[in-house]
Amino acid sequence: MANSGNGRARLENILAAMAVGLLAISVLSIIGLMLLSKLIDTSYFILIPYIGLPTSALLIIVLLVLQIRKKSGSN
């Protein structure tokens, strides 16, 4: 039983790191698009925020569901 709790904490840490990483990459790419749009062709980078932001939102929702299930299971 103790190992499953440790595995769940590891899963939550991995999901949280993925959400933060995707969010950071998306925000940095938006800033980069704004700054570099005058200098270079940014059509290759335009899809990064469209994919990264919804994916990070879904990961945050998954983390929320995992936390709700964890709290309801301990009661």
Beta strands, then each sheet from edge to edge (+ up, - down):
end
